[in-house]
Amino acid sequence: MNRKTIRRIKKIVELPLIGLAIPLAIIFRLVNCFTPIRLTPIRANLIGHFVLDTEYYLRRQHIALENHRLFCFFGTDVSNVQWARMVCRRYRVNTIFRYIWAANRLFPGFDQYEKELIDRDFDTRDAEGILDRTRPEIIFTPEEVLLGEKYLREIGLEKEDKFVCVLVRDSAYRESLMDGIDRTYHSYRDSEVSKFTDAAVWLADKGYWVIRMGKVVKELFRVENSRVVDYANSKDRSDYLDIWLMANCYFCISTGTGLDEVAGMAGRPTVFVNLLPLAHITLHKNCITVPKKLIWKKSRELLSLKDYMRNSYMSTDEYVEQGIEIQSLSSFEIKEVVVEMEEMIKGDNVLNHDQKSRQEKSFQIILECDKLNTRQYQFYRNANARIGTGFLERYWSQLCQ
């Protein structure tokens, strides 16, 4: 039985429960006459939204306190039980609020009794620079910290060792959902984990440990180095370690997928490689980004930054229809930006005048194009956000056209 069928059965079963919740919805409205309370669905099926929505709301409360109490429920299937457990320590979460919420929607003016955790216009964007001004709110218990440290010792890390998480998106997780939805349109976001080998070996040779992340993955990460751990394919993989490792890594290497939000919320720097579309570039975090190479099929030339932004499509077919070929970064290019991040964190990578000029020109183009696009994604820029220096230098004459 696939997920779509299960959801249909759930809806049928829930109808009587919603009916029974009608008196509770009326009481809820009456209570609002005396104290402001709100019903709040939490997007829990996508780990990126799940993490950012819940953490960002709490941190925003430090900047702009809202005087109402939330009564929450998980509006969808839970993508990570560990994060759900941590969220429940900070929010009032109960399934009964789901039925009160549904019953309340049977009456006029239901929306004034509801509250979204974040403004959907900004989606997963820190529009106000709140992350830079606040500290994490959803944190681990001392027992959970000890459990994570125990795992690191078991795989060989000493107390002073640092580890880097590698998160490479492929089609395996989508295929595992079995929800009857054709998700091949997202294949433009997939990458081959084998192309991350050189970067992993370089990091291991520098003394770091490298942990390949992932809940369901397509390929093994075959690296002949004891400091490179294919955690995604190990018996140790768990929802708990997925969160703990990403929150405690030295930095994260990601192709732009939901779990990297954990590193971002924990203030861990991130290398985004093979990121598409470029309109989704993450400028509000401490990160370095290098997109996949987009090539005009007719001229065989790389798209300019303006064309990258104008052709920020959300499906593989759209790129094909526009005569655009998608090329993943090479092993060398991935390693190059990983080296840049490691040096930047240590303070060994100071941009010269020409490099700074290219960065500023690139961001100027991206921000100007973003304002012209149908959907705006850029609102706040972290001082450490940059595009890969080597990528800009190598292709500058084509990118700045």
TIPA-733279 format. One record per residue: x, y, z of N, C-alpha, C in turn. Coordinates in steps of 0.05 Angstrom, whole numbers, plus 5000, padded with zeros to 4 digits. Example, Ala and Ser with C-alpha at 12.3 -4.5 7.8 and 13.67 -1.06 7.14 Angstrom:
<sites>
526448865156524649105156526449345156
525749555142527349795143525850015157
</sites>
This chain:
<sites>
501749765000500050005000501850255000
501450424980503150664978502150884997
503751104999503051315018500551465010
500051484984497651634975495151494984
495051224983492751074992492451095022
494651085036494551105065493451375074
494251585060493151855067490151865062
489151735041486351745035484751595057
485851375066484551225088484451385114
486751525119486851695143484751915143
484252035120482352245117479552145124
478951905114476251785120475951725150
478051625162477951555190477751805207
478952025198479052275214476452425215
474652375196472152535194470552525220
470052295232468552295258470052445280
472652425280474252565300473952865298
473852965273473453255268470753335278
468753165274466053225284465953245314
467353065327467453075356468953315367
470753425350472353655359470953925355
468553925344467154175339466654325366
465654195387465354345412467954455423
470154315419472754415428473554655412
472854665387473554895370471955145380
469455095388467855325398469055425425
469855235442471155315467473755465462
475255375441477755505434477255795426
475155845411474456115403473656285427
472256175446471456325469473856395486
475756215489478156275505479756505493
479556535466481056755453479957025460
477557035472476457285481478057395505
479457215519480857295543483857285540
484857095524487857075520488356985491
490257105477490657025449492056755447
490756565435491956305429491556245399
493356085388493156025360493655735354
492355635333492755355324494855365302
496855195304499155215286499954945275
499654895249500654655236503654675232
505154465237508054465233508654285208
509954405188510754245165512954055173
512353805175514253605185515253405165
513953395141514653185122517253245107
518053495105520553575092522453675113
524753545117526453605139527453885138
527953995115528954275113526954475125
524454445116522354625127521854565157
521854315164521354225192523354365210
525954355203528054475219527854775220
527854895196527955185195525455315207
523055215201520655335211520555355241
521255125254520955105283523155255297
525655245287527855385299527655685295
526955765270526956045263524856195279
522456075283520356215298521256285326
522556085340523456135367525656355368
527356355348529456555348528356835341
526356835325525057095318523657215342
522757045360521457145384523257325401
525857275399527757445413527957725401
527357745376527558005362524858155362
522658005357519958125356518057945371
517757975396516057805413513157825405
511857595401508957595395507557495419
505457625427504057575452501757385448
502257145438500156945437501456665441
499956475450500856205455500056025433
501855855425501355675402500555395412
498655275398497855005402498254855376
500354685375501354585350500754295345
500954215320500753935312502353895287
503253655283504753585259502753545236
502753735218500853735196501253515175
503553385176504153185156505752955170
506552765154508252555165510852675175
511952555196514452665208516852545193
518552725183520952645168523252555185
523352645210525452575228524452565257
524452325269523252305296524952435317
527552455313529252595333528552895334
528353015310527753305310524953345321
523053165315520353185327520453175357
522152995368522452975397523553245409
525453365395526653615404524653845402
523053845381521054055377518954035399
518153795406516153755427517053855455
519653885458520653995483520254295485
519854425462519654725461516854815453
515254645441512654715431510554535444
508054645447505854475455504854335430
505454075428504753915405502953685413
500553665401498753455407496953405382
496453155376494753085353491953205355
490953225380488253325383487953605372
490053765372489954035360489454025330
490153815318489653775289486653775283
485253625300482353595296480853855304
481853995324480654245332481154445309
483554445297484154615275482254565251
481854305245480154235223477254315229
476354275253473654345261473254645261
475254795269475055085269474755195241
475755055222475655145194472855105182
471054985197468254955188466655205193
467855395209466455645217467755885202
466156095198467256335186469556465203
471356595190473456745204475456565217
475856315206477656125219480556215219
481256375199484056445196485156615219
483456765232484356935254485156775279
484556515279485256345301487656165294
488856215271491156055262493656215260
495956085260498556215259500556045244
501856155224504056015211506656085226
508455885228510955935242512656145227
512656135201514256325186512556435163
513356665153512056795131512556635105
510556525093510956365069512056515046
511856785046512956945025516056915024
517256865048520156845050521056555049
519156365052519656075051521956005070
524155895059526355815076528556025077
527856275076529856495076529756655101
532056725111532356905134532357185123
529957305122529657565109530757795126
531057755152531757975170534457935184
535957735176538557695188538357605217
536157465224535757385251537757165260
538556995242540356775249543056885258
543857115247546457235254546357365282
543957425291543657575316542757405340
542257145335541156975356542656715358
542156565379543356305383541256085380
542155835374540255615371538455585395
535855525390533855485411533155195416
533055045395532454755397535054605400
535654505424538254395429538054115441
540353985443540453705453540553705483
539553495495539853455524542653355529
543653375554546353265560546552965553
544452815557544452535550544752485520
543452655504543752635475546552705466
547752905479550452985472552352755477
552052625500553852395507553452165487
551052125478550451915458551951965432
551852225423553252295399556252265401
557352355424560252335429561052045430
559351875441559951585442560251465414
558451545396558651445369561251535356
562151785360564651875348566951715358
567051655384569151495395569151215384
566851105379566650835369567650805341
567451015325568450995297571351095295
572451185317575351245318576251525323
574351715326575151995331576152035359
578252195362579152285388577652535395
577852625420576352855430576853105414
579453145405580153385391579753375361
578853145351578553115322576053265312
576253375288574053515275573053335252
570453355247569253205224567653385206
567553305181566153455160563953265149
561453365147559253215136558953265106
558553045091558153065062555352955056
553653125044550853055038550453095008
550152864994549952864965547152764957
545652924944542952854936543052664912
541452444913540952284890538052204889
537352014871534451954867533451744887
535151624903534251394919532151474939
532451694953530451774974527751814961
527651954939525152014926523751754918
525351564907524251314898523151154922
524351184945523551034969520851134980
519951364972517451474983514951314974
515051204950512851034940510151174943
510051434935507551574937506051614911
507051474890505651494865506151744849
507951914859508552164845511152134829
511052224804513452204787515352434795
517552374807519452574816521952604799
521952484776524252504758524752794749
522752964751523153244743525253374760
525953264783527953384800530753264796
531053104775533652974770535953174765
535353414757537353614753538853684779
537753614802539053674827540853444837
540853214823542352984832545353014826
546952874842549852874838550952594843
553352544832554752294837556552314860
556252144880557852164904560852094899
561351944877564151874871565852124865
564552344856565952584849566852744874
566052654897566752784922569152634935
570152434922572352274933574952434937
575652584917578152744919578052944942
575753074946575453264968575553124994
574352884996574352735021577152645028
578652545009581452455013583152695022
582752925009584353155017583853235046
581253235054580553305081581753095101
581552845094582652625111585652655114
587052725092589952765094590653005111
588753195113589253435130588653375160
587653135165587053055193584153055201
582353135182579453135188578252855183
576052815196574352585190572152675171
571352505153569252565133567052365137
564552465141562252285146560252335124
559752135108557852155086555052105098
553252305095550552305106548552205086
546152155095543952075078542151865091
539551895087537651705099537251465081
536951515055536751305035538551395012
540551245005542451324983542751114962
543551194939543651004916546350854915
548550984921551150864917552750864943
554650674944556550674966558650894961
559750994983561851194981564551044985
565650954963567950774964570550944964
571550994988574051144992575850985010
578250925000580150765015581650935035
580251015055581551175076579851135102
581151065123579850995148578351235161
579151475152577851715163575451805148
574751655127572351715111570251495117
567951585128565951395138563451415121
562551195110560051185095557751135114
557251325131555251305152552451235140
551851355117549151315104548651025099
550650865094550350575088551050395111
551350515135552150355158549850275176
550250085193548149995212547650215233
549450405235549250615256547350835248
546650855223544951085215542351085230
541651325239539151355254538251645252
535651695257534651965257536052145277
536752025300538252185320540952275310
542552085299545252155290545152335265
543052305249542752495226542752785236
541252835257541153105268543653185283
544553005300546853075318549453125302
549952955282552352985266552353245250
550053305237549953555222550153795239
549153785264549254015282551954055294
553653855293556253865307558653845288
558253845262560453825244562154075243
564554055234566354285231565254465208
564554345186562954475165561654255149
559854335132558154145117558654195087
558753975072558753985043556153875033
554654035018551953945010551354024981
549653874969548653944942546054094943
545254174967542854334970540454154975
540254044998537953875005537253915035
534853835043533753925068535453895093
536853665096538253615121540453825126
541453965106543554165111542454405126
539854425129538754635146539554605175
540054355183540854305211543554435216
545454405197548054535200547754835199
546054935182545655225180544555345206
542555205218541355305242543355285266
545155105264547155075285549555255281
549555415260551655605254554155485242
553855245230556055105217556355205188
558655285179559055365152558355145132
557455215108556655015088557855085061
558754875048559554885020557254775003
556154944986554054844968555254804940
555254554931556254494904554054374887
554254424861552254324842549454434848
549354664860546754784868545254894843
542754814841540954934821538154934832
536555134824537255364807538755574822
540255744808541855944821540256144836
537756184828535956374842535656294871
536156034878535855934905538455954921
540456084910542956104924542556204953
543856084972543456155000545456375008
544556625009546256855016545956935045
543956815059543556905087545156735107
546856555097548456385114551456415108
553056315127555956295123556556065104
556956125079557155905059558655995034
559655795019560755844993559155664973
558355784951556655644932557955634904
557855394892558555364864556255204850
554955324830552755174817553754974797
551954804788552554644765553054824741
554454724721555054884697552754854678
551655084669549455084650550655174623
550355004603551555044577549455074555
549655284539547955304515548755084496
546854924488547454694470548454784443
547355004433548155094406550955214405
551555394423554155534423556255394440
555455214457557255074476558555264495
557255494500558355684519556855674546
558255734567556955754593555055984594
552755944607550856164611552156384627
551356634622552156854639550656844666
551456994686550056994711547157094707
546857284689544157384684542357164672
543557004654542056784642541556554662
543556514680543056324702540556394717
540356654724538056744740535456744724
535656814699533156814682532156534677
534056344677533356064671533455894696
532355994718532355844743529855664745
530055444730527755264728527755054750
525354944754524954754776524454464765
524954424739524754154729526754114707
527653864704529653794684528653864656
526153804650525053834623525154124615
524854314633524854594626527654684616
529754574628532454634619532854524590
531854284586532154154560530654314539
528154404545526554554526527854824518
529454934537530755194531533455154518
534154914511536754854498539154884517
538754804542540854834562541754554571
544354514570545454264580546454304608
545954114626546754134654549253954658
551454074668553853924673554553944703
554953714716555853714743558753814745
559453914768562253994773564053754773
566553794765568453584764569453534793
570853304796572053244822573953464831
575553574811577353794817575954034827
573754104814572254354821570954324849
570054084856568854044882571054064903
573253934898575453954917576454234921
576554384899577554664899575954834919
573254814918571554984935571654884964
572054624968572354514995574954625008
577054624992579554745002579155035009
577655174993577155464998575755505024
573755335030572255355055574055295079
575655085077577355015099579355245105
580355365085582255585088580755835098
578355875089576856115098576156095128
575355855137574755815166577255875183
579555785173582055825188583156105185
581956265168582956535164585356555145
585756335129588056325111587356415083
584756475078583956545051582756825051
584457015046583657305044583557375015
581257475007580857544978582457794971
583757784947585158024938583158214924
584158434914582358644903580658534880
581958384861580458284838578358084846
579057914866577157714875574757834889
575258044905573058184918571258324897
572558434877571058574856569158374841
570158134835568557944822566157854839
566757814865564657734884562357954884
563158204887561158414889559658444864
560958424841559558444815557658214812
558457974820556657744818554157774835
554557864860552157904877550458124868
551658334856550058554845548158444823
549258274805547658164784545457984795
546157814814544257624825541957774839
542657974855540558124870538758284851
539958404830538358554811536458374796
537458144788535757954773533657834791
534357794817532457684836529957864839
530458124839528158314841526358304817
527458224794525858214769524357944765
525257734780524057474777521257474789
519657284781516857264791516857224821
518657054831518956994859521557094870
521557264890523957364902524957184924
527657134924528856954944530957084961
531957314953534257434967533357684982
533857685008532957905025535258005044
536957825052539057895071541657735063
543857875065546457755057548257725081
549157485087551157435107553857535097
555357655115557957775107559957565096
559557305104561357095095560456945071
558057005061557056865038558656945013
559356754997560856814972560356594952
561056644927561156444905564056344903
564356094896567055974894568956154878
571156224891573056404878574256284853
574956034853576055904829574055894806
571555834813569455824792569156094779
569056314794568856584783571256654766
573556594775576056664761576256514734
575456254735575856084712573856154689
571356234697569356284677568356574676
569956754687568957024690568157164664
569657114643569057254618566357174607
565456924613562756834604560656914624
561256894650559256954670558457244671
560257424666559657714669558557844643
558057684623557057804597554457964602
</sites>
